[in-house]
Amino acid sequence: MTDAKPERALWDRLSAVLRTEFSQLRPRQHLLGFVSRALPTNVGADTRAALLRLRGIHVGPRTVLYGTPDITGGQSRGFENLSIGADCSIESGCAFEVGDTIAIGDRVTIQHQVLVITTTHDIGPREQRCGRAVHHPVRIEDDVVLGARSVVLPGVTIGAGAIVEAGSVVNKSVAPNTRVRGIPAKRVESPP
């Protein structure tokens, strides 16, 4: 007769690993994301906004999405950390990491492949430089334009009417009605 204790211990360890690995799995979120991604780029912009609303994300009226944004982090609370105002336009290939709040105002234009991040890490000891995770909210106020492939880092506020030029990395808050560009983004001029 064989002893079932080692097999039971193995099964218990495997079950614990599976619970940990799949505890954040949200079938409804994944299904709605899959349906949204099935739409061709530049088709179904209003439908994508409606699908985001079904995922628990606040999306204001008349906001259109020309591609499905990649939304990561924050799944344990749904995606309530992300809110998008009215009359916004979000192009394809954008990504939002919602470990903390991302608040997008009204009439914001987010061009292709923009990345908004709310999580970073403290600097750890020499043995492991990546220390504990740190979360900081991002706020994008009304009438902002984020140029293609720009990156907005944790803790940044982009003031109303500001323009972030394509390819810029915004690591500090941007004053209202200011135009910035570069890595790191620096003030260029005030828009008209």
MOTAPE-V271851 format. One record per residue. N is the residue number from 1. RES is the residue in three letters. PHI is phi in whole degrees, 0 to 359 (NA if undefined). PSI is psi in degrees with one decimal (none if undefined). Layout:
n->N res->RES phi->PHI psi->PSI
n->N res->RES phi->PHI psi->PSI
This chain:
n->1 res->MET phi->NA psi->134.1
n->2 res->THR phi->270 psi->153.0
n->3 res->ASP phi->272 psi->123.8
n->4 res->ALA phi->275 psi->-6.7
n->5 res->LYS phi->297 psi->-45.7
n->6 res->PRO phi->298 psi->-38.3
n->7 res->GLU phi->294 psi->-40.3
n->8 res->ARG phi->295 psi->-41.8
n->9 res->ALA phi->297 psi->-41.1
n->10 res->LEU phi->297 psi->-45.1
n->11 res->TRP phi->298 psi->-41.8
n->12 res->ASP phi->298 psi->-42.0
n->13 res->ARG phi->295 psi->-43.7
n->14 res->LEU phi->298 psi->-43.0
n->15 res->SER phi->298 psi->-42.3
n->16 res->ALA phi->297 psi->-42.7
n->17 res->VAL phi->297 psi->-45.4
n->18 res->LEU phi->297 psi->-41.3
n->19 res->ARG phi->299 psi->-43.6
n->20 res->THR phi->295 psi->-47.7
n->21 res->GLU phi->294 psi->-35.8
n->22 res->PHE phi->250 psi->11.4
n->23 res->SER phi->295 psi->-26.4
n->24 res->GLN phi->268 psi->1.9
n->25 res->LEU phi->293 psi->124.4
n->26 res->ARG phi->236 psi->94.0
n->27 res->PRO phi->305 psi->-41.0
n->28 res->ARG phi->297 psi->-44.2
n->29 res->GLN phi->300 psi->-44.9
n->30 res->HIS phi->293 psi->-39.7
n->31 res->LEU phi->295 psi->-46.7
n->32 res->LEU phi->295 psi->-38.2
n->33 res->GLY phi->296 psi->-40.7
n->34 res->PHE phi->297 psi->-44.6
n->35 res->VAL phi->298 psi->-42.9
n->36 res->SER phi->296 psi->-41.6
n->37 res->ARG phi->290 psi->-21.9
n->38 res->ALA phi->290 psi->-20.5
n->39 res->LEU phi->286 psi->135.4
n->40 res->PRO phi->298 psi->150.2
n->41 res->THR phi->305 psi->141.4
n->42 res->ASN phi->68 psi->11.8
n->43 res->VAL phi->238 psi->136.6
n->44 res->GLY phi->77 psi->34.4
n->45 res->ALA phi->300 psi->-41.3
n->46 res->ASP phi->289 psi->-35.6
n->47 res->THR phi->296 psi->-41.3
n->48 res->ARG phi->300 psi->-42.1
n->49 res->ALA phi->298 psi->-42.7
n->50 res->ALA phi->296 psi->-38.3
n->51 res->LEU phi->293 psi->-35.5
n->52 res->LEU phi->295 psi->-39.4
n->53 res->ARG phi->299 psi->-40.3
n->54 res->LEU phi->296 psi->-25.0
n->55 res->ARG phi->277 psi->0.7
n->56 res->GLY phi->93 psi->12.5
n->57 res->ILE phi->264 psi->132.6
n->58 res->HIS phi->287 psi->121.6
n->59 res->VAL phi->230 psi->120.3
n->60 res->GLY phi->291 psi->165.1
n->61 res->PRO phi->296 psi->149.1
n->62 res->ARG phi->66 psi->11.8
n->63 res->THR phi->279 psi->136.6
n->64 res->VAL phi->236 psi->145.9
n->65 res->LEU phi->235 psi->117.8
n->66 res->TYR phi->274 psi->-7.1
n->67 res->GLY phi->206 psi->159.8
n->68 res->THR phi->277 psi->119.3
n->69 res->PRO phi->291 psi->149.3
n->70 res->ASP phi->275 psi->118.8
n->71 res->ILE phi->243 psi->119.9
n->72 res->THR phi->232 psi->164.3
n->73 res->GLY phi->74 psi->156.4
n->74 res->GLY phi->73 psi->9.1
n->75 res->GLN phi->296 psi->-25.1
n->76 res->SER phi->295 psi->-23.9
n->77 res->ARG phi->253 psi->19.8
n->78 res->GLY phi->73 psi->-150.5
n->79 res->PHE phi->241 psi->33.5
n->80 res->GLU phi->294 psi->-13.0
n->81 res->ASN phi->287 psi->-11.4
n->82 res->LEU phi->254 psi->127.0
n->83 res->SER phi->225 psi->138.3
n->84 res->ILE phi->236 psi->129.1
n->85 res->GLY phi->286 psi->-169.5
n->86 res->ALA phi->277 psi->152.8
n->87 res->ASP phi->60 psi->29.8
n->88 res->CYS phi->270 psi->158.8
n->89 res->SER phi->230 psi->122.0
n->90 res->ILE phi->238 psi->119.7
n->91 res->GLU phi->279 psi->-178.4
n->92 res->SER phi->282 psi->156.0
n->93 res->GLY phi->81 psi->10.0
n->94 res->CYS phi->280 psi->155.4
n->95 res->ALA phi->221 psi->137.0
n->96 res->PHE phi->235 psi->123.1
n->97 res->GLU phi->257 psi->112.0
n->98 res->VAL phi->252 psi->50.5
n->99 res->GLY phi->294 psi->-24.0
n->100 res->ASP phi->223 psi->-175.3
n->101 res->THR phi->290 psi->135.3
n->102 res->ILE phi->241 psi->113.4
n->103 res->ALA phi->248 psi->114.9
n->104 res->ILE phi->252 psi->124.6
n->105 res->GLY phi->286 psi->-164.0
n->106 res->ASP phi->273 psi->150.6
n->107 res->ARG phi->58 psi->34.5
n->108 res->VAL phi->270 psi->136.2
n->109 res->THR phi->250 psi->122.0
n->110 res->ILE phi->243 psi->109.9
n->111 res->GLN phi->280 psi->-178.2
n->112 res->HIS phi->307 psi->136.2
n->113 res->GLN phi->59 psi->35.4
n->114 res->VAL phi->283 psi->142.4
n->115 res->LEU phi->238 psi->125.6
n->116 res->VAL phi->240 psi->123.9
n->117 res->ILE phi->238 psi->137.3
n->118 res->THR phi->244 psi->-3.9
n->119 res->THR phi->239 psi->137.6
n->120 res->THR phi->222 psi->-169.3
n->121 res->HIS phi->227 psi->145.2
n->122 res->ASP phi->294 psi->158.0
n->123 res->ILE phi->279 psi->123.8
n->124 res->GLY phi->268 psi->-176.4
n->125 res->PRO phi->293 psi->169.2
n->126 res->ARG phi->307 psi->-35.1
n->127 res->GLU phi->291 psi->-26.6
n->128 res->GLN phi->206 psi->95.7
n->129 res->ARG phi->296 psi->-28.8
n->130 res->CYS phi->279 psi->99.5
n->131 res->GLY phi->278 psi->-156.0
n->132 res->ARG phi->293 psi->150.7
n->133 res->ALA phi->290 psi->139.5
n->134 res->VAL phi->232 psi->133.2
n->135 res->HIS phi->245 psi->136.7
n->136 res->HIS phi->221 psi->135.5
n->137 res->PRO phi->291 psi->156.9
n->138 res->VAL phi->238 psi->136.0
n->139 res->ARG phi->233 psi->126.6
n->140 res->ILE phi->242 psi->109.3
n->141 res->GLU phi->281 psi->178.9
n->142 res->ASP phi->301 psi->148.6
n->143 res->ASP phi->63 psi->27.8
n->144 res->VAL phi->271 psi->147.3
n->145 res->VAL phi->242 psi->122.8
n->146 res->LEU phi->255 psi->113.0
n->147 res->GLY phi->293 psi->160.4
n->148 res->ALA phi->307 psi->139.0
n->149 res->ARG phi->58 psi->24.5
n->150 res->SER phi->278 psi->157.6
n->151 res->VAL phi->234 psi->130.4
n->152 res->VAL phi->247 psi->120.6
n->153 res->LEU phi->268 psi->166.3
n->154 res->PRO phi->303 psi->142.6
n->155 res->GLY phi->83 psi->4.4
n->156 res->VAL phi->271 psi->141.3
n->157 res->THR phi->244 psi->129.4
n->158 res->ILE phi->253 psi->114.6
n->159 res->GLY phi->293 psi->158.7
n->160 res->ALA phi->305 psi->135.3
n->161 res->GLY phi->78 psi->3.3
n->162 res->ALA phi->285 psi->154.5
n->163 res->ILE phi->236 psi->124.7
n->164 res->VAL phi->254 psi->116.0
n->165 res->GLU phi->288 psi->159.3
n->166 res->ALA phi->306 psi->138.4
n->167 res->GLY phi->77 psi->5.8
n->168 res->SER phi->280 psi->152.7
n->169 res->VAL phi->244 psi->112.7
n->170 res->VAL phi->265 psi->107.4
n->171 res->ASN phi->251 psi->-4.0
n->172 res->LYS phi->223 psi->155.0
n->173 res->SER phi->301 psi->148.9
n->174 res->VAL phi->248 psi->129.8
n->175 res->ALA phi->293 psi->154.2
n->176 res->PRO phi->302 psi->149.6
n->177 res->ASN phi->53 psi->41.7
n->178 res->THR phi->238 psi->145.7
n->179 res->ARG phi->253 psi->128.8
n->180 res->VAL phi->233 psi->154.3
n->181 res->ARG phi->205 psi->159.3
n->182 res->GLY phi->105 psi->-179.6
n->183 res->ILE phi->231 psi->104.3
n->184 res->PRO phi->286 psi->159.7
n->185 res->ALA phi->295 psi->131.7
n->186 res->LYS phi->230 psi->153.5
n->187 res->ARG phi->299 psi->133.6
n->188 res->VAL phi->253 psi->-55.2
n->189 res->GLU phi->194 psi->170.3
n->190 res->SER phi->267 psi->134.7
n->191 res->PRO phi->291 psi->158.8
n->192 res->PRO phi->297 psi->none
